[in-house]
Amino acid sequence: IPFADALDLFRGRKVYLEDGFAYVPLKDIVAIILNEFRAKLSKALA
């Protein structure tokens, strides 16, 4: 996934970075999906 989408996990050193992409472990992918969902829901309700 793009690096900007994984900033929270990057702060906790839970991702591997290479060429601008963050490689996220499967167990942590839920956090990425949840953040994306919240952002879209907020935008839709605004």
Secondary structure, 3 states (H helix, E strand, C coil): CEHHHHHHHHHCCCCEEECCEEECCHHHHHHHHHHHHHHHHHHHHC
